[in-house]
Amino acid sequence: MPRIRSALAALLALCALAGGCRSDDLPQQPETTPVLDSQASPDLVLSADGPVTFKAQSESLVLTDADGTQLATVRFSYPKLVGSTQGIAAVNALLKQELQDYLDSASGRWLADAQQARAALGQQFTPYTIESTYEATYNSAGLLCLLRTEYGNLGAAYPTLGRSSRTFLVTTGQELSAADLLQKDLNQLLVEQFTALIQAQPDSYLPDALSLLEQGAGQGGFYLSHSELRLYLPMDLIAPRAAGFPECSISYAENDCFRVDIPRVDLDAQPLKTAMKEIYEQVVPLLPEEERTDVRMVSEGEGEVEGEAVYIVQLYLPEGQVIGYYAVGQQSGDLYQRDDQGVFQPWEP
């Protein structure tokens, strides 16, 4: 149980935070928007707004062979922001376009490989499963950061796992790059931070980790959490697969690193924390022992079940295996579980 509590505590730190689009032609932030920090970069002004509300959406695509045999199922989850401002509309348009681009590219990415695998394996072939999910890791002050994980069961011994992230200024609909937020070049920062980690604990990394880092830093990225900027690298780049995605952090208190002061989010004030605690106490104890030990939780945003607004939470394992999707009524506290058709039904132990 201590391991579960510690894992949950870490996950709660990533609770409901919220998305965007890049366009220089979008209207600028209104002058009436309260400014958090008068010393912020003139190119990026944060607001005093709290989190934006969003609903979890998803669409699926089934890839088939010429004879109609199912080869792969591709599922893409994304948030839809609630509101009518131009910034929110722009963010929603970009996220919808990301969905369309992802599904449009599915055949080119997986169809031919799945056809070859089916031809080689015959009746032993198992259709591929690819699922791209998101986590809103920061959602305050007009900033929304989405961390996306792609899980692929492609018939290999281990699933494939990929990661990407996007950060948006919701007030304008602008997608922010690392250069908009950081004083240093992102690649330089990745090399500096991970070099320090490798030198401090060389046995935790591959023997040639430093040279691999220099060559592959461009594959890394960043996301905002409630209290710090998180830098990450792909799995297998500098450490064994079992280590997962290598990460390191930079506190928002290190002002010389940032172009704008990013406020720390007080998670104790977020009701989602209570909803996740309900799932932890009701659902997690009934999971198989091997799942209880390593279970993770991420917010999937908000939705509606039986006319009531709910918080939606995904339970998953570190390897990316999804255990299930649960919802908690914001007023009633009622607990729901999503079935195979994507419909939330009252949860039963």
ABEGO torsion letter per residue (X at the ends): XAAAAAAAAAAAAABBBXXBBBBAABBBBBAABBBABAABBAABBBBABBBBBBBBBBBBBBBBBAAGBBABBBBBBBBBBBEABAAAAAAAAAAAAAAAAAAAAAAAAAAAAAAAAAAAAEAABBBBBBBBBBBBABBBGGBBBBBBBBBBBAGBABBBBBBBBBBBBAAAGBBBBAAAABABBAAAAAAAAAAAAAAABAAABBAAAAAAAAAAAAABBBBBBAABBBBBBBBGAABBAAAEBBBBBBBAABAAABABBBBBBBAAABAAAAAAAAAAAAAAAABBAAAAAABBBBBAEBBBBGGBBBBBBBBBBAAGBBAEBBBBBAAAGBBBBBBAAGBBBBBBX
